[in-house]
Amino acid sequence: MIRRALTSLRDTVRGVWEDIKSSTDASLLGAARFLGLLYGPIDRRLQIDEAFRKALQYRLPSHVGWRHALGGITYLLFLILVVTGVMLAIFYRPSVEEAYPSVQHIVSSRPFGWLVRDVHHWSANLIVLALLAHMARVFFEAAYKPPRETNWLIGLLLLAVVLAFGATGYLLPWDQWSYWTVTEVMNATAQFPIVGRALADRLMGDVIVSGATLSRFFALHVIVLPWVAFVLLGYHFTLVRRRGIAPPVSDAQEKPRWRKSGLYRPEDEEEEGVPFFPNQLLRSFTVGTLTFAVVITLAVLYPRVFPPPADPAAVPDRLVSTWVPIDVSMALIRFSGPWGLMLFWVLGFSLVLIPLIDRGPDRRLRQRPLAAALGIAFFAGYALLLISGRVLGSFEPSAEIGSRQEEMGAVPARAPIEIPSLDPDGGTPVSEEGAEQ
Amino acid sequence: MRAFAWSVALSLCTLALIGASAPMAAQQVAVEQNDETYGCIICHADKRRAFQQGVHAERGIRCETCHGGDPGAIEIAPAHRGRFLGSPTKFEILNLCSECHSDPNEMRQFGLSADQLAEFRTSRHGQLLLGARDTNAPTCTDCHDAHLIRPVQDARSKSHPLNIPTMCAKCHQDEALMATYGEPTDQYERYRAGAHGKAVFEDRNFAAPTCIGCHGSHAALPPSVRQVTDVCGRCHVAIAQSFYAGPHAQAAGDPERFAGCLACHSNHGTQRVPYEQLDEFCATCHEPESNAYALAQAMEEEVLRARQELHLAEEALYEMAESGKPTDDEEFRMQAAITAFRQLAHAQHSVDLEEAEEYGRQVRSNTGVIRATAEAHAEERWEHGLLLIPVWFLALSAVAFARFKLREVQQEARRSDG
């Protein structure tokens, strides 16, 4: 009887396995089918199989090369940041007393906590570079021209989101460098005309960077910004798919159907280009693996240093930059003062407006000198400033912060009393001692 | 009912009036001083202002209490009649002040001692003024001011700890004046540069001595060489104890041979002996071949070794903290090591090599644990690097697989095209 039961069980298992093997064109997806995700009740409602088939049949134009992987690298780094960020959030505690010790705990007591933390740190650095490289590729290939100008704007919003992520995340370790760098940034924000003071006060929630600031930055970093980023990313990817990939620079002529519907249908290009699966997928796999390896290598070889815990009563002699945009701003301020930073901001902002100005059909760099000049100034400038910022390494806290510290420690000075002169000619006012004599 | 209401209102008014009149009683003294029938201030208005800010005006002491004369008069001649002193001489001042300040019954209420004059007679200043009739020597008013006399706790007072060194220096830095007594004039400069001066002026630490801390205030006199150890030992209790336990206490009895604390630390400059020069200091008295000198060298070696250990432990601690390892335990051990290192100073003053070795061991046992922890931690961090081997092995294999597969796919596509 047992033997009969065993035989029937074996037959059943073999049957299922045969089913799985024979039921789909991609046999690895048998498990999905078994669960009803393919050809099952769930698939009948959501049509997963069809979507999957479409994705596999998707063909990319033949000019798509390695340089198109930059956007993918950015997205991969974003995913790494999400995963490591969630892992960090499990042990991180956003309070003045516990923030620093909790990061110490993550790094020194959790298994592979050091790796998670430094991978998060390095991904946050590399994502800025990858994003800017992606942006440069799009810019110089004029991929922002109609009908893709919306996606250019979404991309710039994503850049702003990434920068906001970095700026809020920078404070969270609550150490001297992060505390005082954020203080500098908040001071600079307050200098902004009209809205600056109010904005800085709202962000800080206090008159100085304090526990209230830490809570706000934490909420922004782990709740607000991720949702914004996901929504924008969804829109970005949808638009990439709908509008298709920009034609090569040499082939200025946009295919007529783009103009007509603005929609991309993979059926239209049945016989053109390279299939996404497996050719492009293998390339993405290669690039992704290398990105992973590079991030881990950087995290292992150059872990972020722990400065002393944040102390609002002591300004450190030097602040070390540990994030790419801070390196760049540091170099800018050193070489050209705050006005240089402002000008660079204006230059960066002019890139937002580029698709509004540069609308012609020309895609070659030579035929659009203004855009080329702007782009080269911005991207090459960024690279140069990044290198010089890395060489500088650290900066002194600004004089304003130092003097404010002195003010806090010193007895408030009384303004000298001026006694108005009784002289009818209105001579200079005499001092108190002079009047006594 | 109405009568009751009226009585309540009336009693309230009365209470209010009593309340209003209360501060007037407190102002009585001031009103009296400003009384225009008070004759002295007609001419001496400038003195009045200074005097009123001082502590004596608060106690109802007035011009005539010290100067005599008739404050009721409004002309010069009648005002300066009677037991009138005018500007008292230095000797008269001593008598005037001591009239009250030598009376314990008067001084008790202020918590002041009544021995200032008695002390002053013993001081060098008193000897000069009263013995040699030398009017260069100061009297009460030279240090406490004549009219603007404030309590010593008042930071504006001339005899507040922060002001004492500059006040003494006014005369003691005067080269011409000091030359007549054969005194040096560099005390102030050396004091300010020394440990005590820094504590007072830079850290506002009033537990540190000013001039009067060692010399006495009214009984100001340089302590004799024999007394120096006790003067310093008043604050440096444990060090003095060790010093008396050691062989140098005997020698300190003979001022010709050995000047006690001053022999190594100087007086006003309060210098530290650098750890590297311990044997050099000893060599000023002891022969280089003597046993004592050998002992000094052994002591110096012990101290330097302990200090080197402290430096290494500090570096190890810094490295650990920088890599994010919580170092609470190690910092506690560091404090223990620093305490033991400080205690080495005791062994230096009693010249007890065994004791020094014991403290040295205590330093090393603590720093040793810190360094071992740091080393283990550094090794752990080095091992993190080993992760790169499997990571790159897997990554490169994956890339190789992808390239191989891609080429295969492309070749297949070309074949099917062809």
Boltz contact constraints between the chains, C-beta under 6 A:
constraints:
  - contact:
      token1: [A, 104]
      token2: [B, 324]
      max_distance: 6.0
  - contact:
      token1: [A, 104]
      token2: [B, 326]
      max_distance: 6.0
  - contact:
      token1: [A, 107]
      token2: [B, 324]
      max_distance: 6.0
  - contact:
      token1: [A, 108]
      token2: [B, 324]
      max_distance: 6.0
  - contact:
      token1: [A, 108]
      token2: [B, 325]
      max_distance: 6.0
  - contact:
      token1: [A, 278]
      token2: [B, 409]
      max_distance: 6.0
  - contact:
      token1: [A, 279]
      token2: [B, 409]
      max_distance: 6.0
  - contact:
      token1: [A, 282]
      token2: [B, 402]
      max_distance: 6.0
  - contact:
      token1: [A, 282]
      token2: [B, 405]
      max_distance: 6.0
  - contact:
      token1: [A, 282]
      token2: [B, 406]
      max_distance: 6.0
  - contact:
      token1: [A, 285]
      token2: [B, 402]
      max_distance: 6.0
  - contact:
      token1: [A, 286]
      token2: [B, 399]
      max_distance: 6.0
  - contact:
      token1: [A, 286]
      token2: [B, 402]
      max_distance: 6.0
  - contact:
      token1: [A, 289]
      token2: [B, 395]
      max_distance: 6.0
  - contact:
      token1: [A, 289]
      token2: [B, 398]
      max_distance: 6.0
  - contact:
      token1: [A, 289]
      token2: [B, 399]
      max_distance: 6.0
  - contact:
      token1: [A, 293]
      token2: [B, 391]
      max_distance: 6.0
  - contact:
      token1: [A, 293]
      token2: [B, 392]
      max_distance: 6.0
  - contact:
      token1: [A, 293]
      token2: [B, 395]
      max_distance: 6.0
  - contact:
      token1: [A, 296]
      token2: [B, 391]
      max_distance: 6.0
  - contact:
      token1: [A, 297]
      token2: [B, 388]
      max_distance: 6.0
  - contact:
      token1: [A, 300]
      token2: [B, 384]
      max_distance: 6.0
  - contact:
      token1: [A, 300]
      token2: [B, 385]
      max_distance: 6.0
  - contact:
      token1: [A, 300]
      token2: [B, 387]
      max_distance: 6.0
  - contact:
      token1: [A, 300]
      token2: [B, 388]
      max_distance: 6.0
  - contact:
      token1: [A, 305]
      token2: [B, 322]
      max_distance: 6.0
  - contact:
      token1: [A, 306]
      token2: [B, 322]
      max_distance: 6.0
  - contact:
      token1: [A, 306]
      token2: [B, 324]
      max_distance: 6.0
